[in-house]
Amino acid sequence: MTACVTEDAAKPDARPHPAALTIAADGSYAARLAWHESTGKWFPERWTLAGPEPYAVPLPGRRPEEADTRLLPLADGRVLIRRRAADRHALGLLYPTGPGTGELPLGTVEAAELALLPAAPCGSRAYALAPGERSTVLWLVHDGRHSPVPGQARTVPACVAEVEGHCTGGVWLDRTGRLLALDQELDGRTKTVVVDLERGGEVSPLLQITEESNDRLLLADPDSGLLVLRSDAAGHDRLGWGVLGSALPVRFSECLRLPDAALQPFAVQPGQALAPENSAVAFRIDAVTGTWLGVWRPAERRLRQLPAPRGWLAGTGLWTPDGELRLPCVTPSVPCGLARLPASATGARPQAEPPGGPPAEARTGAGAPAPAGDLVPAGIPDRRPARWVRVPSTPLPAAAHTQPPPPPSAVASTASAQAESVTREPYGVLAHPSPYRPVPLQQAPLQQARPTAREAR
């Protein structure tokens, strides 16, 4: 890809924020490290999001977890856990067993660092990055298959690729889990490359706006091909967008520049096949006045700024194909909840609506007075009121109530469960159905790149 540099931008904080909660690939489960009020210790907690109302299940082990423990949810309901033990990283699968927690050991990886990547789009395979002095090793830490021997893992962690340089990030580009985008640092420059896992870890470039720029991929949507990236090609870090496989240059929207505020995308609306300009993207916005929500579509020339619901686990959430935004929340009275914002308030286009539908301003009633009960935070200017609908959860027992802790310093995660003995791996757990439509990098339709009059410039 190349880029047309036509504007300056305020330099935001390019460092990613640690996730307070990680959502599974299919949106059915989530997990986090929670803080127990009475014991003052960390413990894993799994959220179920696919039912009529969310609920949380604690997954405490025999001993409290350290603050640097990492979690990753899988679509079969289990939670992959990574614990540091001296110069090794121990891996396992957690699942509820009635009153207790079952754990299936997966082996260890010897490395100074081991970062869990987002679960593969299939929802069952899990990978991790182990950066070294000159190269980064990509590990397959769980292949999703069940062992015929109860209490034993089918496979141990296996090295699947070694990539030159120091690699971070990790964004999946297709629905099959074949193409993985990594930010590769070589000779002081960072570029995004693609690792093809079906061709022995073959590496090819994805983003190179200029030879001297640092170009990082932040978010990708396999359905529409939309890419959200950050680049300093003009001398300042700014957010831009492009289309996977497109011949058009990357574009940088002026509306994504906010003075004295940093934007970080965390979710994109799925199901917008061949319509990247209509895909809604949710941003976490941080400034000295607080943290709030941003919603943007490439077809619009503005960033909708909305107040965050009370107790939002900032930087986490998911879209439905119909354009509803769901944000996980934790408050003293609701230990596991979802705040929902309908498509009419975010300007997101429902999956079935044709591209020529009414403009977002007409659907949302821009300029109309805010109805009673809208959340309008004080001290944050230019914020559009938003009507959040809170979906409460079934309260946990008094002994298991949690308070919102400071977010862990890295990825937390989610998974589902099945009641079995502590020593036996759960069998026969079906993954939640999800429409997977592969969009390989070299086969992305060119019509995605067709310019329109509504493109963000």
DRENDO-1510 file (C-alpha; in Angstrom, 1 decimal, always signed):
<recs>
REC; n; res; u; v; w
REC; 1; MET; +0.0; +0.0; +0.0 .
REC; 2; THR; +1.0; +3.6; -0.5 .
REC; 3; ALA; -0.4; +6.8; +1.1 .
REC; 4; CYS; -1.5; +10.2; +0.0 .
REC; 5; VAL; -0.1; +12.6; +2.7 .
REC; 6; THR; -2.3; +15.7; +2.6 .
REC; 7; GLU; -2.7; +16.8; +6.2 .
REC; 8; ASP; -1.0; +17.1; +9.5 .
REC; 9; ALA; -2.1; +15.4; +12.7 .
REC; 10; ALA; -1.7; +15.8; +16.4 .
REC; 11; LYS; +0.6; +13.2; +17.8 .
REC; 12; PRO; -1.4; +10.8; +19.9 .
REC; 13; ASP; -0.1; +8.2; +22.3 .
REC; 14; ALA; +0.8; +5.3; +20.1 .
REC; 15; ARG; +1.2; +2.8; +22.9 .
REC; 16; PRO; -1.7; +0.3; +23.1 .
REC; 17; HIS; -3.8; +0.3; +26.3 .
REC; 18; PRO; -3.8; -2.9; +28.3 .
REC; 19; ALA; -7.1; -4.8; +27.9 .
REC; 20; ALA; -9.3; -5.1; +31.0 .
REC; 21; LEU; -11.3; -7.9; +29.3 .
REC; 22; THR; -10.7; -10.1; +26.2 .
REC; 23; ILE; -13.6; -11.3; +24.1 .
REC; 24; ALA; -13.6; -14.6; +22.3 .
REC; 25; ALA; -13.3; -14.7; +18.5 .
REC; 26; ASP; -17.0; -15.4; +18.0 .
REC; 27; GLY; -18.2; -13.0; +20.8 .
REC; 28; SER; -19.7; -15.7; +22.9 .
REC; 29; TYR; -17.4; -15.5; +25.9 .
REC; 30; ALA; -15.0; -13.2; +27.6 .
REC; 31; ALA; -12.5; -13.4; +30.5 .
REC; 32; ARG; -10.5; -11.2; +32.7 .
REC; 33; LEU; -8.4; -11.2; +35.9 .
REC; 34; ALA; -10.7; -10.0; +38.7 .
REC; 35; TRP; -9.9; -8.7; +42.1 .
REC; 36; HIS; -11.5; -10.4; +45.1 .
REC; 37; GLU; -12.5; -7.9; +47.7 .
REC; 38; SER; -12.3; -10.1; +50.8 .
REC; 39; THR; -9.0; -11.9; +50.0 .
REC; 40; GLY; -7.2; -9.1; +48.1 .
REC; 41; LYS; -6.1; -11.6; +45.4 .
REC; 42; TRP; -6.4; -12.0; +41.6 .
REC; 43; PHE; -8.4; -14.8; +40.1 .
REC; 44; PRO; -9.6; -15.6; +36.6 .
REC; 45; GLU; -13.2; -14.8; +35.7 .
REC; 46; ARG; -15.2; -16.0; +32.7 .
REC; 47; TRP; -18.1; -14.1; +31.2 .
REC; 48; THR; -20.8; -15.7; +29.1 .
REC; 49; LEU; -22.1; -13.2; +26.5 .
REC; 50; ALA; -24.2; -15.3; +24.1 .
REC; 51; GLY; -27.3; -15.8; +26.3 .
REC; 52; PRO; -30.2; -13.4; +27.0 .
REC; 53; GLU; -28.2; -11.8; +29.8 .
REC; 54; PRO; -24.5; -11.9; +30.6 .
REC; 55; TYR; -23.2; -13.7; +33.7 .
REC; 56; ALA; -19.8; -14.3; +35.2 .
REC; 57; VAL; -18.3; -17.5; +36.6 .
REC; 58; PRO; -15.2; -17.3; +38.8 .
REC; 59; LEU; -12.4; -19.8; +38.0 .
REC; 60; PRO; -10.1; -19.7; +41.0 .
REC; 61; GLY; -7.2; -22.1; +41.2 .
REC; 62; ARG; -5.5; -23.7; +44.2 .
REC; 63; ARG; -3.5; -20.5; +44.7 .
REC; 64; PRO; -4.1; -16.8; +43.7 .
REC; 65; GLU; -2.8; -15.6; +40.3 .
REC; 66; GLU; -0.1; -13.1; +39.8 .
REC; 67; ALA; -0.9; -9.7; +38.2 .
REC; 68; ASP; +1.0; -10.6; +35.0 .
REC; 69; THR; -1.0; -13.8; +34.4 .
REC; 70; ARG; -2.6; -13.7; +30.9 .
REC; 71; LEU; -5.9; -15.3; +29.8 .
REC; 72; LEU; -7.3; -16.1; +26.3 .
REC; 73; PRO; -10.9; -17.3; +25.7 .
REC; 74; LEU; -11.7; -20.1; +23.3 .
REC; 75; ALA; -15.0; -20.7; +21.5 .
REC; 76; ASP; -15.5; -24.1; +23.2 .
REC; 77; GLY; -15.9; -22.3; +26.6 .
REC; 78; ARG; -12.4; -23.0; +28.0 .
REC; 79; VAL; -10.0; -20.3; +29.1 .
REC; 80; LEU; -6.3; -20.6; +28.1 .
REC; 81; ILE; -4.1; -19.3; +30.9 .
REC; 82; ARG; -0.4; -18.4; +30.7 .
REC; 83; ARG; +1.6; -18.1; +34.0 .
REC; 84; ARG; +5.2; -17.0; +34.3 .
REC; 85; ALA; +7.4; -19.3; +36.2 .
REC; 86; ALA; +11.0; -18.0; +36.4 .
REC; 87; ASP; +12.3; -18.2; +32.8 .
REC; 88; ARG; +9.4; -20.4; +31.6 .
REC; 89; HIS; +5.8; -19.8; +30.8 .
REC; 90; ALA; +3.3; -22.5; +31.9 .
REC; 91; LEU; +0.2; -22.9; +29.8 .
REC; 92; GLY; -3.1; -24.6; +30.6 .
REC; 93; LEU; -6.9; -24.7; +29.9 .
REC; 94; LEU; -9.3; -23.7; +32.7 .
REC; 95; TYR; -13.0; -24.8; +32.8 .
REC; 96; PRO; -15.6; -24.9; +35.6 .
REC; 97; THR; -16.3; -28.2; +37.3 .
REC; 98; GLY; -19.4; -27.4; +39.4 .
REC; 99; PRO; -18.0; -25.8; +42.6 .
REC; 100; GLY; -14.4; -26.0; +41.5 .
REC; 101; THR; -12.1; -25.3; +38.5 .
REC; 102; GLY; -10.6; -27.9; +36.2 .
REC; 103; GLU; -7.3; -27.3; +34.6 .
REC; 104; LEU; -5.7; -29.2; +31.7 .
REC; 105; PRO; -1.9; -28.6; +31.5 .
REC; 106; LEU; -0.6; -27.7; +28.0 .
REC; 107; GLY; +3.1; -27.6; +28.6 .
REC; 108; THR; +5.7; -24.8; +29.0 .
REC; 109; VAL; +7.6; -22.5; +26.7 .
REC; 110; GLU; +11.1; -21.3; +27.7 .
REC; 111; ALA; +11.4; -17.6; +26.7 .
REC; 112; ALA; +12.0; -14.3; +28.3 .
REC; 113; GLU; +8.6; -13.0; +27.0 .
REC; 114; LEU; +5.6; -14.8; +25.7 .
REC; 115; ALA; +2.6; -12.7; +24.5 .
REC; 116; LEU; -0.7; -14.5; +23.8 .
REC; 117; LEU; -2.2; -13.4; +20.4 .
REC; 118; PRO; -5.9; -13.0; +19.9 .
REC; 119; ALA; -7.6; -16.4; +19.3 .
REC; 120; ALA; -7.6; -17.5; +15.7 .
REC; 121; PRO; -10.9; -16.8; +13.9 .
REC; 122; CYS; -11.9; -20.5; +14.1 .
REC; 123; GLY; -12.1; -19.9; +17.9 .
REC; 124; SER; -10.1; -23.0; +18.9 .
REC; 125; ARG; -6.5; -22.5; +18.0 .
REC; 126; ALA; -4.2; -20.3; +20.1 .
REC; 127; TYR; -0.8; -18.7; +19.2 .
REC; 128; ALA; +1.8; -16.7; +21.1 .
REC; 129; LEU; +4.8; -14.6; +20.2 .
REC; 130; ALA; +8.2; -15.0; +21.9 .
REC; 131; PRO; +10.5; -12.1; +20.7 .
REC; 132; GLY; +14.2; -12.7; +20.9 .
REC; 133; GLU; +17.4; -10.6; +20.2 .
REC; 134; ARG; +17.2; -11.0; +16.4 .
REC; 135; SER; +14.0; -12.8; +15.6 .
REC; 136; THR; +10.6; -13.6; +17.0 .
REC; 137; VAL; +9.2; -17.2; +17.3 .
REC; 138; LEU; +5.5; -17.8; +16.7 .
REC; 139; TRP; +4.3; -20.7; +18.9 .
REC; 140; LEU; +1.1; -22.8; +18.5 .
REC; 141; VAL; +0.2; -23.2; +22.1 .
REC; 142; HIS; -3.2; -25.0; +21.5 .
REC; 143; ASP; -4.4; -26.6; +18.3 .
REC; 144; GLY; -8.1; -27.0; +19.4 .
REC; 145; ARG; -8.2; -30.7; +19.2 .
REC; 146; HIS; -9.3; -32.9; +22.1 .
REC; 147; SER; -7.0; -35.6; +23.6 .
REC; 148; PRO; -8.2; -39.2; +23.6 .
REC; 149; VAL; -6.5; -39.5; +27.0 .
REC; 150; PRO; -8.3; -37.8; +29.8 .
REC; 151; GLY; -6.2; -35.3; +31.7 .
REC; 152; GLN; -3.5; -35.0; +29.0 .
REC; 153; ALA; -3.1; -32.5; +26.2 .
REC; 154; ARG; -3.1; -33.7; +22.6 .
REC; 155; THR; -0.2; -31.5; +21.7 .
REC; 156; VAL; +2.5; -29.5; +23.4 .
REC; 157; PRO; +3.5; -26.0; +22.3 .
REC; 158; ALA; +5.1; -26.1; +18.9 .
REC; 159; CYS; +7.1; -23.6; +17.0 .
REC; 160; VAL; +5.3; -22.9; +13.7 .
REC; 161; ALA; +7.4; -19.9; +12.3 .
REC; 162; GLU; +10.4; -17.7; +13.0 .
REC; 163; VAL; +10.2; -14.1; +11.8 .
REC; 164; GLU; +13.2; -11.8; +11.5 .
REC; 165; GLY; +13.2; -8.8; +13.9 .
REC; 166; HIS; +11.2; -7.9; +16.9 .
REC; 167; CYS; +7.5; -8.6; +16.3 .
REC; 168; THR; +4.5; -7.3; +18.2 .
REC; 169; GLY; +0.8; -6.8; +17.6 .
REC; 170; GLY; -1.1; -9.7; +15.9 .
REC; 171; VAL; -4.2; -9.1; +13.7 .
REC; 172; TRP; -6.0; -11.9; +11.8 .
REC; 173; LEU; -6.8; -11.0; +8.1 .
REC; 174; ASP; -9.1; -13.9; +7.2 .
REC; 175; ARG; -11.8; -16.1; +8.7 .
REC; 176; THR; -9.7; -19.3; +8.4 .
REC; 177; GLY; -6.8; -18.4; +10.6 .
REC; 178; ARG; -4.3; -18.6; +7.8 .
REC; 179; LEU; -3.1; -15.0; +7.4 .
REC; 180; LEU; -1.6; -13.2; +10.5 .
REC; 181; ALA; -0.4; -9.6; +10.4 .
REC; 182; LEU; +2.5; -8.7; +12.7 .
REC; 183; ASP; +4.3; -5.4; +13.3 .
REC; 184; GLN; +7.9; -6.1; +12.5 .
REC; 185; GLU; +10.7; -3.9; +13.8 .
REC; 186; LEU; +13.9; -4.0; +11.7 .
REC; 187; ASP; +16.8; -1.6; +11.8 .
REC; 188; GLY; +14.8; +0.9; +13.8 .
REC; 189; ARG; +11.7; +0.9; +11.5 .
REC; 190; THR; +8.4; -0.8; +12.0 .
REC; 191; LYS; +6.3; -2.2; +9.2 .
REC; 192; THR; +3.4; -4.6; +9.1 .
REC; 193; VAL; +4.0; -7.9; +7.5 .
REC; 194; VAL; +1.8; -11.0; +6.8 .
REC; 195; VAL; +2.7; -14.5; +8.0 .
REC; 196; ASP; +1.1; -17.2; +5.9 .
REC; 197; LEU; +0.6; -20.2; +8.3 .
REC; 198; GLU; -0.3; -22.6; +5.5 .
REC; 199; ARG; +3.0; -21.9; +3.6 .
REC; 200; GLY; +5.4; -22.6; +6.4 .
REC; 201; GLY; +5.3; -19.1; +7.9 .
REC; 202; GLU; +6.1; -17.3; +4.7 .
REC; 203; VAL; +6.5; -13.6; +5.3 .
REC; 204; SER; +5.3; -10.8; +2.9 .
REC; 205; PRO; +4.9; -7.0; +3.3 .
REC; 206; LEU; +1.5; -5.5; +4.0 .
REC; 207; LEU; +2.0; -1.9; +4.9 .
REC; 208; GLN; +4.9; +0.3; +3.6 .
REC; 209; ILE; +3.6; +3.9; +3.2 .
REC; 210; THR; +7.1; +5.3; +2.8 .
REC; 211; GLU; +10.5; +3.7; +3.2 .
REC; 212; GLU; +11.2; +5.8; +6.3 .
REC; 213; SER; +7.8; +5.7; +8.0 .
REC; 214; ASN; +6.7; +3.5; +10.9 .
REC; 215; ASP; +3.4; +1.8; +9.8 .
REC; 216; ARG; +1.4; -0.4; +12.2 .
REC; 217; LEU; -1.9; -2.3; +11.6 .
REC; 218; LEU; -4.3; -1.7; +14.5 .
REC; 219; LEU; -7.5; -3.5; +13.4 .
REC; 220; ALA; -8.8; -5.5; +10.4 .
REC; 221; ASP; -12.2; -6.8; +9.4 .
REC; 222; PRO; -12.1; -10.0; +7.2 .
REC; 223; ASP; -15.7; -9.5; +6.0 .
REC; 224; SER; -15.2; -6.0; +4.4 .
REC; 225; GLY; -11.5; -5.9; +4.1 .
REC; 226; LEU; -11.3; -2.7; +6.1 .
REC; 227; LEU; -7.9; -1.9; +7.7 .
REC; 228; VAL; -7.3; +0.7; +10.4 .
REC; 229; LEU; -3.6; +1.7; +10.8 .
REC; 230; ARG; -1.3; +4.2; +12.4 .
REC; 231; SER; +1.6; +5.8; +10.5 .
REC; 232; ASP; +4.1; +8.7; +11.0 .
REC; 233; ALA; +4.7; +9.1; +7.2 .
REC; 234; ALA; +4.0; +12.9; +7.5 .
REC; 235; GLY; +6.3; +13.3; +10.6 .
REC; 236; HIS; +3.4; +12.8; +13.1 .
REC; 237; ASP; +1.5; +9.7; +14.2 .
REC; 238; ARG; -2.0; +9.7; +12.7 .
REC; 239; LEU; -4.7; +7.2; +12.1 .
REC; 240; GLY; -5.6; +6.1; +8.6 .
REC; 241; TRP; -7.6; +3.4; +6.8 .
REC; 242; GLY; -7.3; +1.3; +3.7 .
REC; 243; VAL; -8.8; -1.8; +2.1 .
REC; 244; LEU; -7.2; -5.2; +2.0 .
REC; 245; GLY; -5.9; -6.0; -1.5 .
REC; 246; SER; -6.9; -2.5; -2.8 .
REC; 247; ALA; -4.9; -0.6; -5.4 .
REC; 248; LEU; -6.0; +2.8; -3.8 .
REC; 249; PRO; -3.7; +4.6; -1.3 .
REC; 250; VAL; -4.2; +4.6; +2.4 .
REC; 251; ARG; -6.4; +7.6; +3.4 .
REC; 252; PHE; -6.2; +9.7; +6.5 .
REC; 253; SER; -9.4; +11.3; +7.8 .
REC; 254; GLU; -9.2; +14.7; +9.4 .
REC; 255; CYS; -11.9; +13.8; +11.8 .
REC; 256; LEU; -9.7; +11.2; +13.5 .
REC; 257; ARG; -7.4; +14.1; +14.7 .
REC; 258; LEU; -8.4; +15.2; +18.2 .
REC; 259; PRO; -6.3; +17.8; +20.1 .
REC; 260; ASP; -4.8; +16.5; +23.3 .
REC; 261; ALA; -6.5; +13.1; +23.0 .
REC; 262; ALA; -5.4; +9.7; +22.0 .
REC; 263; LEU; -7.6; +7.3; +19.9 .
REC; 264; GLN; -7.3; +3.5; +20.0 .
REC; 265; PRO; -9.7; +1.3; +17.9 .
REC; 266; PHE; -11.0; -1.8; +19.6 .
REC; 267; ALA; -13.9; -3.2; +17.6 .
REC; 268; VAL; -15.3; -3.1; +14.0 .
REC; 269; GLN; -18.8; -4.0; +12.8 .
REC; 270; PRO; -18.8; -7.4; +11.1 .
REC; 271; GLY; -20.9; -8.6; +8.2 .
REC; 272; GLN; -20.3; -5.6; +5.9 .
REC; 273; ALA; -19.3; -7.8; +2.9 .
REC; 274; LEU; -17.6; -5.8; +0.2 .
REC; 275; ALA; -18.6; -2.5; +1.9 .
REC; 276; PRO; -15.6; -1.3; +3.9 .
REC; 277; GLU; -16.7; +2.3; +3.8 .
REC; 278; ASN; -19.9; +1.4; +5.8 .
REC; 279; SER; -18.2; -0.6; +8.5 .
REC; 280; ALA; -18.5; +1.1; +11.9 .
REC; 281; VAL; -15.4; +1.3; +14.1 .
REC; 282; ALA; -15.4; +1.9; +17.8 .
REC; 283; PHE; -12.6; +3.9; +19.4 .
REC; 284; ARG; -11.4; +4.4; +23.0 .
REC; 285; ILE; -10.6; +8.1; +23.5 .
REC; 286; ASP; -8.3; +9.1; +26.3 .
REC; 287; ALA; -7.6; +12.7; +27.4 .
REC; 288; VAL; -6.9; +14.5; +30.7 .
REC; 289; THR; -10.6; +15.0; +31.1 .
REC; 290; GLY; -11.4; +11.3; +31.1 .
REC; 291; THR; -12.1; +8.4; +28.8 .
REC; 292; TRP; -15.0; +8.1; +26.4 .
REC; 293; LEU; -16.2; +6.5; +23.3 .
REC; 294; GLY; -15.8; +7.3; +19.6 .
REC; 295; VAL; -17.7; +5.8; +16.6 .
REC; 296; TRP; -16.6; +6.4; +13.0 .
REC; 297; ARG; -17.3; +5.1; +9.6 .
REC; 298; PRO; -15.1; +5.8; +6.6 .
REC; 299; ALA; -18.1; +7.0; +4.6 .
REC; 300; GLU; -18.7; +9.8; +7.1 .
REC; 301; ARG; -16.5; +12.8; +7.7 .
REC; 302; ARG; -17.0; +13.0; +11.4 .
REC; 303; LEU; -16.2; +11.1; +14.6 .
REC; 304; ARG; -19.2; +10.6; +16.8 .
REC; 305; GLN; -18.1; +11.2; +20.4 .
REC; 306; LEU; -20.4; +9.5; +23.0 .
REC; 307; PRO; -20.2; +9.2; +26.8 .
REC; 308; ALA; -19.1; +5.9; +28.1 .
REC; 309; PRO; -21.5; +3.9; +30.3 .
REC; 310; ARG; -20.8; +3.7; +34.0 .
REC; 311; GLY; -18.3; +1.0; +34.8 .
REC; 312; TRP; -17.2; +0.4; +31.2 .
REC; 313; LEU; -14.1; -1.9; +31.0 .
REC; 314; ALA; -12.5; +0.7; +28.8 .
REC; 315; GLY; -11.2; -0.4; +25.4 .
REC; 316; THR; -13.4; -3.5; +25.2 .
REC; 317; GLY; -16.6; -4.2; +23.3 .
REC; 318; LEU; -18.2; -5.8; +20.3 .
REC; 319; TRP; -20.5; -5.0; +17.4 .
REC; 320; THR; -23.4; -7.1; +16.1 .
REC; 321; PRO; -23.9; -7.4; +12.3 .
REC; 322; ASP; -27.0; -5.2; +12.7 .
REC; 323; GLY; -24.9; -2.3; +14.1 .
REC; 324; GLU; -25.6; -2.6; +17.9 .
REC; 325; LEU; -22.6; -1.8; +20.0 .
REC; 326; ARG; -22.2; -3.7; +23.2 .
REC; 327; LEU; -19.8; -2.7; +26.0 .
REC; 328; PRO; -19.0; -4.8; +29.1 .
REC; 329; CYS; -19.4; -3.0; +32.4 .
REC; 330; VAL; -18.7; -3.6; +36.0 .
REC; 331; THR; -20.2; -1.7; +38.9 .
REC; 332; PRO; -20.5; -2.5; +42.6 .
REC; 333; SER; -24.2; -3.4; +42.1 .
REC; 334; VAL; -23.8; -5.1; +38.7 .
REC; 335; PRO; -20.6; -7.3; +38.7 .
REC; 336; CYS; -21.2; -8.4; +35.1 .
REC; 337; GLY; -23.2; -6.3; +32.7 .
REC; 338; LEU; -23.5; -5.2; +29.1 .
REC; 339; ALA; -24.4; -1.7; +28.0 .
REC; 340; ARG; -26.1; -1.7; +24.5 .
REC; 341; LEU; -26.2; +1.2; +22.1 .
REC; 342; PRO; -28.5; +0.7; +19.0 .
REC; 343; ALA; -27.5; +1.4; +15.5 .
REC; 344; SER; -29.7; +4.4; +15.3 .
REC; 345; ALA; -27.4; +6.1; +17.9 .
REC; 346; THR; -24.1; +5.1; +16.5 .
REC; 347; GLY; -24.8; +5.7; +12.8 .
REC; 348; ALA; -23.8; +2.1; +12.0 .
REC; 349; ARG; -25.6; +0.7; +9.0 .
REC; 350; PRO; -27.5; -2.6; +9.6 .
REC; 351; GLN; -26.2; -5.5; +7.6 .
REC; 352; ALA; -29.3; -5.7; +5.4 .
REC; 353; GLU; -29.5; -2.0; +4.6 .
REC; 354; PRO; -28.3; -1.1; +1.1 .
REC; 355; PRO; -25.5; +1.4; +0.6 .
REC; 356; GLY; -28.0; +4.0; -0.7 .
REC; 357; GLY; -30.0; +4.1; +2.5 .
REC; 358; PRO; -30.8; +7.3; +4.4 .
REC; 359; PRO; -27.8; +9.3; +5.8 .
REC; 360; ALA; -26.8; +8.7; +9.4 .
REC; 361; GLU; -27.8; +12.2; +10.4 .
REC; 362; ALA; -31.4; +11.6; +9.3 .
REC; 363; ARG; -31.6; +8.3; +11.1 .
REC; 364; THR; -30.2; +9.5; +14.4 .
REC; 365; GLY; -32.0; +12.8; +14.5 .
REC; 366; ALA; -28.9; +15.0; +14.8 .
REC; 367; GLY; -29.7; +18.2; +16.5 .
REC; 368; ALA; -32.8; +16.9; +18.3 .
REC; 369; PRO; -33.0; +17.5; +22.0 .
REC; 370; ALA; -31.8; +14.7; +24.2 .
REC; 371; PRO; -34.5; +12.5; +25.7 .
REC; 372; ALA; -34.8; +12.1; +29.5 .
REC; 373; GLY; -32.2; +9.7; +30.9 .
REC; 374; ASP; -29.5; +10.3; +28.4 .
REC; 375; LEU; -25.9; +10.2; +29.7 .
REC; 376; VAL; -24.2; +13.6; +29.2 .
REC; 377; PRO; -20.9; +13.6; +31.0 .
REC; 378; ALA; -19.7; +16.9; +32.5 .
REC; 379; GLY; -16.3; +18.4; +31.5 .
REC; 380; ILE; -16.1; +16.7; +28.1 .
REC; 381; PRO; -17.1; +19.1; +25.3 .
REC; 382; ASP; -18.7; +18.4; +22.0 .
REC; 383; ARG; -20.2; +15.1; +23.3 .
REC; 384; ARG; -23.4; +13.8; +21.7 .
REC; 385; PRO; -25.9; +12.4; +24.2 .
REC; 386; ALA; -26.5; +8.7; +24.0 .
REC; 387; ARG; -29.1; +6.4; +25.4 .
REC; 388; TRP; -27.5; +3.3; +26.8 .
REC; 389; VAL; -29.6; +0.3; +27.6 .
REC; 390; ARG; -28.0; -1.7; +30.5 .
REC; 391; VAL; -28.4; -5.4; +30.5 .
REC; 392; PRO; -27.9; -6.6; +34.1 .
REC; 393; SER; -26.5; -9.9; +35.0 .
REC; 394; THR; -27.5; -12.5; +37.6 .
REC; 395; PRO; -25.7; -11.4; +40.7 .
REC; 396; LEU; -22.9; -13.6; +42.0 .
REC; 397; PRO; -22.9; -15.1; +45.5 .
REC; 398; ALA; -21.8; -12.6; +48.1 .
REC; 399; ALA; -18.4; -14.3; +48.5 .
REC; 400; ALA; -17.6; -14.0; +44.9 .
REC; 401; HIS; -18.5; -10.3; +44.4 .
REC; 402; THR; -15.7; -8.4; +42.7 .
REC; 403; GLN; -14.8; -4.7; +42.3 .
REC; 404; PRO; -13.4; -3.3; +39.1 .
REC; 405; PRO; -9.6; -3.6; +39.5 .
REC; 406; PRO; -7.0; -1.5; +37.6 .
REC; 407; PRO; -6.7; -3.2; +34.2 .
REC; 408; PRO; -4.0; -5.9; +34.0 .
REC; 409; SER; -0.9; -4.9; +32.2 .
REC; 410; ALA; -1.6; -7.1; +29.2 .
REC; 411; VAL; -4.1; -9.2; +27.4 .
REC; 412; ALA; -6.8; -10.8; +29.5 .
REC; 413; SER; -9.2; -13.3; +27.9 .
REC; 414; THR; -12.4; -15.3; +27.7 .
REC; 415; ALA; -13.8; -18.8; +27.4 .
REC; 416; SER; -16.6; -21.2; +28.0 .
REC; 417; ALA; -17.0; -24.3; +30.2 .
REC; 418; GLN; -18.3; -27.7; +30.9 .
REC; 419; ALA; -18.8; -29.5; +34.2 .
REC; 420; GLU; -16.4; -32.4; +34.4 .
REC; 421; SER; -13.9; -33.8; +36.8 .
REC; 422; VAL; -10.9; -31.6; +37.7 .
REC; 423; THR; -8.4; -34.0; +36.0 .
REC; 424; ARG; -10.4; -34.7; +32.8 .
REC; 425; GLU; -10.5; -32.6; +29.7 .
REC; 426; PRO; -14.1; -31.7; +28.6 .
REC; 427; TYR; -15.2; -33.5; +25.4 .
REC; 428; GLY; -17.8; -32.8; +22.8 .
REC; 429; VAL; -18.2; -29.1; +23.4 .
REC; 430; LEU; -19.4; -27.6; +20.1 .
REC; 431; ALA; -18.1; -24.2; +19.1 .
REC; 432; HIS; -20.7; -21.5; +18.6 .
REC; 433; PRO; -21.5; -21.1; +14.8 .
REC; 434; SER; -20.0; -18.2; +13.1 .
REC; 435; PRO; -20.1; -17.3; +9.4 .
REC; 436; TYR; -16.5; -17.5; +8.1 .
REC; 437; ARG; -15.8; -16.0; +4.7 .
REC; 438; PRO; -12.1; -16.2; +3.8 .
REC; 439; VAL; -10.7; -13.0; +2.2 .
REC; 440; PRO; -7.1; -14.0; +1.3 .
REC; 441; LEU; -4.7; -11.1; +0.9 .
REC; 442; GLN; -4.0; -11.8; -2.7 .
REC; 443; GLN; -7.7; -12.3; -3.6 .
REC; 444; ALA; -9.5; -9.4; -2.1 .
REC; 445; PRO; -12.0; -8.0; -4.6 .
REC; 446; LEU; -10.7; -4.9; -6.4 .
REC; 447; GLN; -14.2; -3.4; -6.4 .
REC; 448; GLN; -13.7; -2.7; -2.7 .
REC; 449; ALA; -11.4; +0.0; -3.7 .
REC; 450; ARG; -13.8; +1.9; -6.0 .
REC; 451; PRO; -13.8; +5.5; -4.9 .
REC; 452; THR; -17.1; +7.2; -3.9 .
REC; 453; ALA; -18.1; +10.7; -3.2 .
REC; 454; ARG; -18.6; +9.9; +0.5 .
REC; 455; GLU; -15.0; +8.8; +1.2 .
REC; 456; ALA; -13.3; +10.3; +4.2 .
REC; 457; ARG; -10.5; +12.5; +3.0 .
</recs>
